[in-house]
Amino acid sequence: MAKLNLVDTLQHLGIDHLFEEPIATTLSSIHDAEFNSSSLHEVALRFRLLRQHGLWVSAGMI
């Protein structure tokens, strides 16, 4: 969750273009990992970030 928050913060600051490769690697590893959370914020953040970066996520998986 900390990594997702960091990526979100970098995007909000507008400096995510400086960290494109680490962000892609992080999101790719998060995409492949099992995700169990009861927090709506965490689920929505994961879904949004993965979709924004072109990683397909089924709404049924979340």
N, C-alpha and C positions, 0 to 999 in steps of 0.2 A: 504494500500500500504506500510505503514511503516513496518508492520509485515512481508510482503513478502520480503522487502529489508533486514530486520534483518536476516531472515532465509537464504537468499542468501549469506549474509556476513559471517554468521557462517559457512556455507559450504565452502566458499572460504578460510576461515582461518583454516579449518580442525578441528574445535572443535564442530561441530554439534552433534557428538556422546555424548557429555556431556549434551545435551539438547534434547534428543530424545522424551521424553514425552511431554514437552511443545510445541515442533515443531509439533508433531503429532496432538495435540489438536488444535493448531492454524490453521494448514492446513485443518483439518477436518471442522472447523467452516467456513473457507474461502470457502471450497468446497460447503457447503450447502447454502452459502449466494449469493444473487443477485450481479452480477458484471457488471458494466457499465463503460467502459473507452474508450476513443478515442485514448489513447496513445498505440502505437504498443509495446513499451518496457514493459509497465505494463501488457498487455495482454499476451505477450510471456513469461514473468517471471512467471505469475500465471499458465499458461499452463504447463511450464517446471517443476516447483516445484511440482505441483499436480501429474503430470505423474511420476516424479522421485520417489515420495513417495507412489506409487501404487494406487493412487486415479484416477479412470477413469474419463476422461473429453472428451466429444465429441468435435471435431473440430467445429461443427456447433453451439455449445453453446457459443463459444467465439467470 
